[in-house]
Each structure stands twice: as C-alpha cells, then as structure tokens.
Amino acid sequence: MDRLVGTINSINSKIFTDKKAVISMDFLFSFFILIILSTIVFGFVYSNLSNIYSDNENIEERLILDSLASEINKVSSKDSGYSTVIHLKSEVFGYPYYIRVNKNTITLYDNFNRADARIYPIIIKNKYGNSLSYINLYSGSDYKVSKEMKNNQTFILFVQIS
C-alpha cells in the first residue's frame, strides 16, 4: 500500500512540477483569446472603412444626379428651342452606370447602388418624335437636351451626340 501511495505521489508530483506544460497551456489560451479579439477588431475596422468608401461613392452619385436634375429642370423651365449639352462622367469609383429619366424622376443605377432625384414633370420624346415613358442615359456620353414644341405639345428631347 505504501508503494501504491508512493507511485501516486510520484505521478502527481510529475504532473504539477512540469512548468513548461502549464506555461504552454496559458500561452495557447492567451493566444486564442488574442486571435478572437483581433478578428473582432479587424472586422469593425473593415466595416467602417467599407462604409466610408460607400459614402464617398454615394456622394459622387448624388452630385451627378443633382447636376443632371438641375440641367433638366432648367431646360424644362425655359422657352421652346432652349437646349444644353450634358456630359456624364465615364464611371463612378471604377464602375460604369446609367441614368433612367422618367416623367418626374431620374434614377442612377450602378453595379451596387441605386439613387433617385425628383425633377419637374416632363414629357419625353426621342429624335423621331415618338413619346417615351423613359430614356436611359449612359455614362461617358454627351447628350443634347432641348425643349421642343410640336403640334401644340411641349416636350423634352434627348439626343446622344457622342
């Protein structure tokens, strides 16, 4: 029996005197906690940077829409025969886009976003005189926007010039 107690004490003393294993377990536990915290922090940083990039893109798109809405409203408020040329940037933050002009809204579409702006109600016709419910304006192109009158009907004419 003494021999059995001595063997058990010998095993216990080997387990508790192995300082390297205890330090290794503490190190591994601390390392995993550090990895988890780092992942959480980097996730928040990445999310905030993505939001900043997205906000800049949205601001750029909003500026394009507001400028175009202003030009269309200016043409709409002038007398027949008034025209202006608008140029659409080729891309927003590396992405092409197009703008759909409806009766009273313009909408910018790109790969990820959609933004709207209101305009005065207008009637849209193409260069052949056909009424359209909407017209698409594509990035990187120039358009002549003019107010025309035919058969006592006033309308806005969009013609792509480049």
C-alpha positions in Angstrom: 0.0 0.0 0.0 2.8 2.3 0.8 4.2 1.5 -2.6 0.9 2.5 -4.3 0.8 5.8 -2.4 4.4 6.5 -3.4 3.6 5.8 -7.0 0.6 8.1 -7.0 2.6 10.8 -5.3 5.3 10.4 -7.8 2.8 10.8 -10.7 1.2 13.8 -9.0 4.5 15.5 -8.5 5.4 14.9 -12.1 2.2 16.4 -13.3 2.4 19.6 -11.1 6.1 20.1 -11.5 6.0 20.3 -15.2 6.1 24.1 -15.5 6.5 24.1 -19.3 3.2 22.4 -19.9 1.4 24.9 -17.7 3.1 27.8 -19.4 2.2 26.3 -22.8 -1.4 25.9 -21.9 -1.5 29.5 -20.6 0.2 30.7 -23.8 -2.2 28.8 -26.0 -5.3 30.1 -24.1 -4.0 33.7 -24.3 -3.1 33.3 -28.0 -6.6 32.1 -28.9 -8.2 35.0 -26.9 -5.9 37.4 -28.8 -6.9 35.9 -32.1 -10.6 36.2 -31.3 -10.2 39.8 -30.1 -8.1 40.7 -33.2 -10.7 39.2 -35.5 -13.4 41.3 -33.9 -11.4 44.5 -34.0 -10.4 44.0 -37.7 -14.0 43.2 -38.6 -15.1 46.5 -37.1 -12.3 48.4 -38.9 -13.0 46.8 -42.2 -16.7 47.5 -41.8 -16.1 51.2 -41.1 -13.7 51.6 -44.0 -16.2 50.0 -46.3 -18.8 52.4 -45.1 -16.5 55.4 -45.7 -15.9 54.1 -49.3 -19.6 53.5 -49.9 -20.4 57.0 -48.5 -17.9 58.6 -50.9 -19.4 56.7 -53.8 -23.0 57.7 -52.8 -21.9 61.4 -52.5 -20.4 61.2 -56.0 -23.6 59.7 -57.4 -25.7 62.3 -55.6 -23.6 65.1 -57.2 -24.2 63.6 -60.7 -27.9 63.2 -60.1 -28.3 66.7 -58.6 -26.4 68.3 -61.5 -28.4 66.4 -64.1 -31.7 67.2 -62.4 -30.8 70.9 -62.3 -30.0 70.9 -66.0 -33.2 69.1 -67.0 -35.3 71.4 -64.8 -33.5 74.4 -66.3 -34.4 73.2 -69.9 -37.9 72.5 -68.8 -38.4 75.9 -67.3 -37.1 77.8 -70.4 -38.9 78.7 -73.6 -39.2 76.3 -76.6 -35.9 76.0 -78.5 -33.7 76.2 -75.4 -31.1 73.5 -75.3 -28.0 72.5 -73.3 -25.4 69.8 -73.6 -24.7 67.5 -70.7 -21.7 65.3 -70.2 -21.9 62.2 -68.0 -18.7 61.0 -66.3 -17.4 57.7 -67.6 -17.6 55.9 -64.2 -18.1 56.4 -60.5 -15.3 54.8 -58.4 -14.4 52.5 -61.3 -17.9 51.3 -62.1 -20.0 52.3 -65.2 -23.5 53.5 -64.6 -26.6 54.6 -66.4 -29.4 57.1 -65.6 -33.0 56.5 -66.3 -35.1 59.6 -66.9 -38.8 59.2 -66.2 -41.7 61.7 -66.3 -40.8 63.2 -62.9 -37.7 61.3 -61.5 -34.2 60.4 -62.6 -32.6 57.3 -61.2 -28.9 56.4 -61.3 -28.0 52.7 -61.4 -24.6 51.2 -61.0 -23.4 47.7 -60.0 -24.4 48.0 -56.4 -26.4 51.2 -55.8 -29.5 53.0 -56.9 -30.2 56.7 -56.2 -33.2 58.9 -57.2 -33.8 62.5 -57.7 -37.0 64.4 -58.5 -37.5 66.7 -61.5 -40.3 68.8 -62.8 -42.9 66.6 -64.6 -41.9 66.4 -68.3 -42.9 64.7 -71.5 -40.1 62.8 -73.1 -39.7 62.2 -76.8 -36.9 60.7 -78.9 -35.4 62.3 -82.1 -38.1 60.7 -84.2 -40.9 62.3 -82.3 -42.1 59.2 -80.5 -43.3 59.6 -76.9 -41.3 57.6 -74.4 -42.1 56.6 -70.8 -38.4 56.8 -70.0 -35.0 57.2 -71.6 -31.7 55.8 -70.5 -28.6 58.0 -70.4 -25.3 56.1 -70.3 -22.0 57.0 -68.6 -19.3 58.6 -70.6 -21.7 60.0 -73.2 -22.8 63.5 -74.1 -26.4 64.4 -74.6 -28.2 67.4 -76.1 -31.3 68.2 -74.0 -33.7 70.6 -75.6 -37.2 71.8 -75.1 -39.3 71.5 -78.2 -42.8 72.3 -79.3 -44.7 70.4 -81.9 -48.5 70.3 -82.6 -49.1 72.5 -79.5 -47.3 70.0 -77.3 -44.2 70.8 -75.4 -41.7 68.1 -74.7 -38.1 67.4 -73.7 -35.9 65.9 -76.4 -32.8 63.9 -75.5 -30.3 63.2 -78.3 -27.0 61.4 -77.8 -24.2 63.4 -79.5 -21.2 61.3 -78.6 
